[in-house]
């Protein structure tokens, strides 16, 4: 097991289990702020991760992923809302 720092910011995510028992993110903490998810736009599976493309009430777009083994959540992408801020990608591998 590697002890390297994660490549993406690790976040605490609160989820809701749907009628099929699937966990869906509802809010998460990032940089000391609690972010409410207004909309889950998309979701997909990869061999080791589950991904969620979400939007908050301010129009900011995030891609959250969870490791299926460790259940650790990370933010892999952030694009600011229509407030004129330049889109910014978080570090990649």
Secondary structure, DSSP 8 states (H G I E B T S, - for coil): ---S--SSEEEEEEEEE-TTS-EEEEEEEETTEEEEEEEEEEEEE-SSEEEEEEEETT--EEEEEEETTT--EEEEEEE--SSS---B-----
